Amino acid sequence: MPELSSKDPEDLYYDMSVSIGAFFFEGVATEKQQDIISDFEAAELDRDCKGMKKHLALLEKQKGVTDGDYVGLAKKHTKALRQRVNLVCPAGGARRRRSEAGRSEAAPETTGF
């Protein structure tokens, strides 16, 4: 599970993609969890905060696998996803587009002339 090493939105989205991929390893998640994470991934790719929050809430309600080597791994990745979604999405779940995420970096600084 990726540790939080940066609060940069692009790094957070990369970490989310790592967690998303983990759900598709055999024995990590149930088929229902995989269906939900697929919808979450579509929202993540669109930078759709409302969609990510919706599918993450559904994912958090699901029971994970109960036997095997990866019991609890989906729950840890779900927790990591929640942490990152809370950082990249503004309160209220408004949609945030890619162009908005990098806008502050691209804007020239003013010197107060």
N, CA, C and O of each residue as an XYZ file, in Angstrom:
452
protein
N       0.845     -1.170      0.000
C       0.000      0.000      0.000
C       0.891      1.233      0.000
O       1.803      1.331      0.820
N       0.645      2.170     -0.900
C       1.504      3.359     -0.952
C       1.336      4.229      0.286
O       0.221      4.491      0.736
N       2.458      4.666      0.820
C       2.417      5.582      1.954
C       2.283      7.002      1.430
O       2.731      7.312      0.326
N       1.675      7.847      2.215
C       1.492      9.243      1.839
C       2.836      9.954      1.942
O       3.350     10.184      3.037
N       3.395     10.296      0.788
C       4.704     10.943      0.780
C       4.634     12.374      0.262
O       5.594     13.136      0.379
N       3.492     12.728     -0.311
C       3.345     14.047     -0.904
C       1.876     14.422     -0.910
O       1.005     13.553     -0.952
N       1.605     15.706     -0.869
C       0.230     16.180     -0.994
C      -0.019     16.794     -2.368
O      -1.056     17.414     -2.601
N       0.939     16.616     -3.271
C       0.778     17.078     -4.639
C      -0.345     16.263     -5.290
O      -0.311     15.033     -5.238
N      -1.334     16.917     -5.897
C      -2.461     16.175     -6.469
C      -2.062     15.074     -7.449
O      -2.641     13.989     -7.414
N      -1.102     15.323     -8.307
C      -0.718     14.284     -9.267
C      -0.095     13.077     -8.568
O      -0.316     11.941     -8.988
N       0.676     13.308     -7.513
C       1.221     12.196     -6.730
C       0.104     11.427     -6.038
O       0.153     10.200     -5.954
N      -0.895     12.138     -5.547
C      -2.023     11.488     -4.877
C      -2.828     10.650     -5.862
O      -3.255      9.544     -5.529
N      -3.039     11.165     -7.072
C      -3.752     10.382     -8.089
C      -2.938      9.150     -8.485
O      -3.512      8.088     -8.725
N      -1.631      9.272     -8.556
C      -0.786      8.109     -8.851
C      -0.934      7.059     -7.741
O      -1.089      5.871     -8.025
N      -0.885      7.500     -6.486
C      -1.058      6.574     -5.364
C      -2.415      5.876     -5.445
O      -2.521      4.684     -5.157
N      -3.450      6.621     -5.838
C      -4.779      6.010     -5.971
C      -4.771      4.926     -7.037
O      -5.408      3.886     -6.872
N      -4.052      5.161     -8.129
C      -4.016      4.148     -9.189
C      -3.306      2.879     -8.711
O      -3.656      1.780     -9.140
N      -2.323      3.019     -7.838
C      -1.651      1.850     -7.263
C      -2.638      1.046     -6.413
O      -2.706     -0.179     -6.513
N      -3.396      1.752     -5.580
C      -4.386      1.071     -4.735
C      -5.487      0.433     -5.577
O      -5.926     -0.678     -5.282
N      -5.929      1.116     -6.608
C      -6.957      0.562     -7.497
C      -6.467     -0.754     -8.087
O      -7.202     -1.741     -8.103
N      -5.234     -0.772     -8.570
C      -4.678     -1.986     -9.167
C      -4.622     -3.155     -8.206
O      -4.776     -4.304     -8.619
N      -4.406     -2.880     -6.934
C      -4.309     -3.949     -5.941
C      -5.606     -4.740     -5.825
O      -5.581     -5.933     -5.523
N      -6.733     -4.086     -6.060
C      -8.020     -4.762     -5.948
C      -8.200     -5.869     -6.985
O      -9.064     -6.730     -6.824
N      -7.399     -5.853     -8.038
C      -7.577     -6.828     -9.108
C      -6.630     -8.020     -9.014
O      -6.661     -8.899     -9.876
N      -5.790     -8.065     -7.981
C      -4.985     -9.256     -7.743
C      -5.891    -10.325     -7.160
O      -6.747    -10.033     -6.324
N      -5.709    -11.538     -7.589
C      -6.542    -12.647     -7.116
C      -6.444    -12.795     -5.604
O      -5.351    -12.838     -5.038
N      -7.593    -12.872     -4.967
C      -7.652    -13.081     -3.537
C      -7.651    -11.821     -2.692
O      -7.732    -11.904     -1.466
N      -7.562    -10.660     -3.319
C      -7.533     -9.409     -2.549
C      -8.942     -8.884     -2.287
O      -9.236     -8.431     -1.181
N      -9.794     -8.939     -3.270
C     -11.119     -8.330     -3.157
C     -12.189     -9.256     -3.731
O     -11.908    -10.147     -4.532
N     -13.413     -9.014     -3.297
C     -14.540     -9.758     -3.838
C     -14.880     -9.209     -5.225
O     -14.413     -8.142     -5.621
N     -15.697     -9.960     -5.944
C     -16.119     -9.501     -7.269
C     -16.912     -8.194     -7.173
O     -16.776     -7.315     -8.025
N     -17.734     -8.073     -6.138
C     -18.517     -6.841     -5.937
C     -17.583     -5.659     -5.673
O     -17.805     -4.568     -6.199
N     -16.540     -5.866     -4.863
C     -15.581     -4.792     -4.614
C     -14.884     -4.400     -5.915
O     -14.642     -3.217     -6.156
N     -14.562     -5.377     -6.746
C     -13.905     -5.078     -8.022
C     -14.817     -4.280     -8.939
O     -14.358     -3.386     -9.650
N     -16.114     -4.600     -8.926
C     -17.064     -3.823     -9.736
C     -17.109     -2.366     -9.276
O     -17.107     -1.443    -10.091
N     -17.150     -2.181     -7.970
C     -17.216     -0.818     -7.419
C     -15.920     -0.065     -7.700
O     -15.953      1.112     -8.062
N     -14.782     -0.733     -7.538
C     -13.499     -0.051     -7.767
C     -13.328      0.306     -9.244
O     -12.642      1.276     -9.564
N     -13.936     -0.455    -10.140
C     -13.908     -0.104    -11.565
C     -14.640      1.216    -11.798
O     -14.175      2.070    -12.554
N     -15.789      1.371    -11.140
C     -16.532      2.629    -11.251
C     -15.767      3.770    -10.586
O     -15.755      4.894    -11.089
N     -15.133      3.477     -9.457
C     -14.304      4.479     -8.784
C     -13.174      4.923     -9.715
O     -12.879      6.114     -9.816
N     -12.545      3.965    -10.390
C     -11.438      4.287    -11.287
C     -11.884      5.212    -12.417
O     -11.168      6.146    -12.777
N     -13.065      4.951    -12.973
C     -13.585      5.819    -14.036
C     -13.756      7.251    -13.519
O     -13.427      8.214    -14.212
N     -14.271      7.378    -12.301
C     -14.428      8.708    -11.707
C     -13.070      9.341    -11.431
O     -12.889     10.543    -11.625
N     -12.122      8.538    -10.981
C     -10.775      9.039    -10.688
C     -10.101      9.559    -11.957
O      -9.462     10.611    -11.936
N     -10.239      8.835    -13.044
C      -9.636      9.260    -14.312
C     -10.247     10.566    -14.820
O      -9.573     11.366    -15.469
N     -11.531     10.771    -14.517
C     -12.212     12.012    -14.898
C     -12.014     13.127    -13.877
O     -12.458     14.257    -14.083
N     -11.345     12.799    -12.776
C     -11.147     13.749    -11.667
C     -12.505     14.223    -11.147
O     -12.691     15.393    -10.815
N     -13.438     13.287    -11.087
C     -14.812     13.539    -10.662
C     -14.918     13.240     -9.164
O     -15.132     12.095     -8.767
N     -14.770     14.264     -8.348
C     -14.771     14.088     -6.889
C     -16.076     13.492     -6.379
O     -16.061     12.616     -5.515
N     -17.188     13.953     -6.900
C     -18.482     13.438     -6.451
C     -18.578     11.938     -6.737
O     -19.029     11.171     -5.886
N     -18.162     11.525     -7.915
C     -18.188     10.107     -8.273
C     -17.224      9.279     -7.437
O     -17.551      8.169     -7.018
N     -16.027      9.827     -7.193
C     -15.062      9.102     -6.361
C     -15.604      8.909     -4.958
O     -15.503      7.817     -4.398
N     -16.177      9.955     -4.383
C     -16.715      9.857     -3.023
C     -17.878      8.871     -2.966
O     -17.993      8.099     -2.014
N     -18.730      8.897     -3.971
C     -19.878      7.983     -4.019
C     -19.416      6.532     -4.029
O     -19.886      5.721     -3.231
N     -18.498      6.206     -4.928
C     -18.058      4.819     -5.059
C     -17.180      4.382     -3.890
O     -17.171      3.206     -3.523
N     -16.457      5.309     -3.315
C     -15.658      4.980     -2.147
C     -16.564      4.654     -0.958
O     -16.269      3.740     -0.187
N     -17.658      5.394     -0.805
C     -18.617      5.108      0.267
C     -19.230      3.717      0.080
O     -19.409      2.979      1.048
N     -19.551      3.365     -1.166
C     -20.069      2.022     -1.448
C     -19.022      0.961     -1.128
O     -19.338     -0.083     -0.559
N     -17.796      1.234     -1.494
C     -16.704      0.290     -1.247
C     -16.491      0.067      0.250
O     -16.245     -1.056      0.690
N     -16.588      1.130      1.015
C     -16.385      1.034      2.462
C     -17.465      0.186      3.140
O     -17.227     -0.359      4.218
N     -18.635      0.067      2.534
C     -19.729     -0.727      3.098
C     -19.612     -2.217      2.775
O     -20.302     -3.036      3.382
N     -18.753     -2.571      1.832
C     -18.632     -3.960      1.394
C     -17.798     -4.792      2.357
O     -16.830     -4.303      2.939
N     -18.180     -6.046      2.516
C     -17.361     -6.982      3.281
C     -16.300     -7.531      2.343
O     -16.582     -7.862      1.192
N     -15.086     -7.624      2.843
C     -13.978     -8.104      2.032
C     -13.848     -9.616      2.058
O     -14.698    -10.321      2.602
N     -12.774    -10.099      1.463
C     -12.507    -11.537      1.473
C     -12.270    -11.977      2.915
O     -11.750    -11.214      3.730
N     -12.651    -13.200      3.216
C     -12.565    -13.684      4.597
C     -11.520    -14.771      4.785
O     -11.296    -15.215      5.911
N     -10.878    -15.207      3.717
C      -9.823    -16.208      3.864
C      -8.751    -15.983      2.809
O      -8.974    -15.289      1.818
N      -7.605    -16.568      3.028
C      -6.498    -16.422      2.094
C      -5.400    -15.529      2.649
O      -5.457    -15.066      3.788
N      -4.406    -15.306      1.814
C      -3.232    -14.540      2.224
C      -3.460    -13.032      2.284
O      -2.663    -12.309      2.882
N      -4.531    -12.558      1.675
C      -4.706    -11.115      1.535
C      -5.882    -10.554      2.320
O      -6.386     -9.479      1.997
N      -6.322    -11.271      3.346
C      -7.428    -10.783      4.174
C      -7.041     -9.414      4.752
O      -5.967     -9.259      5.333
N      -7.901     -8.458      4.591
C      -7.669     -7.121      5.133
C      -6.920     -6.173      4.210
O      -6.875     -4.972      4.479
N      -6.335     -6.672      3.138
C      -5.575     -5.798      2.246
C      -6.484     -4.802      1.527
O      -6.125     -3.634      1.374
N      -7.655     -5.255      1.086
C      -8.590     -4.341      0.418
C      -9.010     -3.229      1.369
O      -9.157     -2.079      0.955
N      -9.203     -3.565      2.641
C      -9.594     -2.551      3.625
C      -8.489     -1.509      3.791
O      -8.775     -0.318      3.916
N      -7.226     -1.952      3.793
C      -6.109     -1.008      3.917
C      -6.027     -0.093      2.702
O      -5.770      1.104      2.836
N      -6.246     -0.656      1.519
C      -6.215      0.169      0.307
C      -7.424      1.106      0.259
O      -7.317      2.229     -0.235
N      -8.558      0.659      0.762
C      -9.732      1.523      0.832
C      -9.450      2.713      1.746
O      -9.824      3.845      1.440
N      -8.796      2.445      2.858
C      -8.433      3.524      3.793
C      -7.464      4.509      3.125
O      -7.594      5.721      3.299
N      -6.497      3.989      2.363
C      -5.553      4.853      1.646
C      -6.277      5.694      0.595
O      -5.971      6.873      0.416
N      -7.238      5.080     -0.098
C      -8.014      5.826     -1.086
C      -8.799      6.954     -0.419
O      -8.846      8.070     -0.937
N      -9.413      6.666      0.724
C     -10.189      7.688      1.436
C      -9.299      8.878      1.809
O      -9.690     10.034      1.650
N      -8.108      8.575      2.304
C      -7.184      9.629      2.702
C      -6.836     10.514      1.506
O      -6.818     11.740      1.624
N      -6.564      9.907      0.375
C      -6.165     10.668     -0.809
C      -7.333     11.433     -1.429
O      -7.167     12.568     -1.876
N      -8.514     10.810     -1.456
C      -9.695     11.515     -1.972
C      -9.985     12.737     -1.113
O     -10.319     13.799     -1.639
N      -9.862     12.598      0.194
C     -10.098     13.747      1.071
C      -9.105     14.879      0.809
O      -9.431     16.048      1.014
N      -7.905     14.541      0.361
C      -6.903     15.573      0.076
C      -7.099     16.235     -1.286
O      -6.880     17.439     -1.419
N      -7.508     15.467     -2.301
C      -7.612     16.041     -3.648
C      -8.971     16.664     -3.936
O      -9.104     17.457     -4.868
N      -9.976     16.315     -3.146
C     -11.321     16.827     -3.411
C     -11.703     17.894     -2.401
O     -11.539     17.707     -1.195
N     -12.205     18.999     -2.892
C     -12.659     20.047     -1.977
C     -13.892     19.585     -1.205
O     -14.591     18.668     -1.635
N     -14.151     20.212     -0.083
C     -15.330     19.880      0.715
C     -16.577     20.069     -0.133
O     -16.670     21.021     -0.908
N     -17.522     19.173      0.014
C     -18.764     19.279     -0.743
C     -18.777     18.437     -1.998
O     -19.825     18.288     -2.625
N     -17.636     17.879     -2.384
C     -17.597     16.950     -3.511
C     -17.688     17.584     -4.882
O     -18.051     16.908     -5.844
N     -17.371     18.851     -4.998
C     -17.429     19.511     -6.306
C     -16.448     18.863     -7.268
O     -15.390     18.380     -6.865
N     -16.805     18.860     -8.517
C     -15.928     18.285     -9.536
C     -14.723     19.179     -9.729
O     -14.847     20.398     -9.847
N     -13.572     18.567     -9.759
C     -12.327     19.307     -9.961
C     -11.641     18.724    -11.192
O     -11.280     17.547    -11.212
N     -11.469     19.533    -12.192
C     -10.879     19.060    -13.447
C      -9.366     19.163    -13.399
O      -8.797     19.896    -12.589
N      -8.729     18.409    -14.287
C      -7.266     18.422    -14.364
C      -6.722     19.827    -14.549
O      -5.731     20.200    -13.923
N      -7.365     20.606    -15.405
C      -6.864     21.949    -15.673
C      -6.929     22.828    -14.429
O      -6.100     23.721    -14.256
N      -7.915     22.580    -13.561
C      -8.016     23.351    -12.335
C      -6.956     22.933    -11.325
O      -6.459     23.759    -10.560
N      -6.610     21.640    -11.326
C      -5.643     21.122    -10.355
C      -4.278     21.778    -10.521
O      -3.587     22.030     -9.533
N      -3.887     22.055    -11.753
C      -2.571     22.634    -11.987
C      -2.588     24.124    -12.244
O      -1.542     24.711    -12.521
N      -3.734     24.742    -12.160
C      -3.870     26.157    -12.515
C      -3.003     27.056    -11.645
O      -2.385     27.986    -12.163
N      -2.938     26.812    -10.347
C      -2.180     27.701     -9.467
C      -0.694     27.658     -9.784
O       0.001     28.661     -9.623
N      -0.196     26.508    -10.232
C       1.225     26.399    -10.590
C       1.532     27.142    -11.883
O       2.624     27.683    -12.054
N       0.567     27.165    -12.786
C       0.796     27.756    -14.102
C       0.591     29.276    -14.082
O       1.074     29.971    -14.976
N      -0.108     29.792    -13.089
C      -0.390     31.218    -13.047
C       0.880     32.003    -12.700
O       1.592     31.648    -11.761
N       1.157     33.054    -13.447
C       2.347     33.851    -13.151
C       2.175     34.631    -11.849
O       1.070     35.049    -11.503
N       3.245     34.812    -11.160
C       3.196     35.583     -9.922
C       3.153     37.063    -10.257
O       3.759     37.516    -11.229
N       2.434     37.799     -9.445
C       2.407     39.249     -9.627
C       3.341     39.884     -8.607
O       3.507     39.376     -7.498
N       3.921     40.952     -8.978
C       4.876     41.622     -8.076
C       4.295     42.857     -7.422
O       4.978     43.534     -6.653
N       3.035     43.159     -7.719
C       2.362     44.290     -7.086
C       2.688     45.629     -7.711
O       2.650     46.651     -7.024
N       3.010     45.654     -9.003
C       3.303     46.921     -9.677
C       2.120     47.807     -9.709
O       2.193     48.915    -10.241
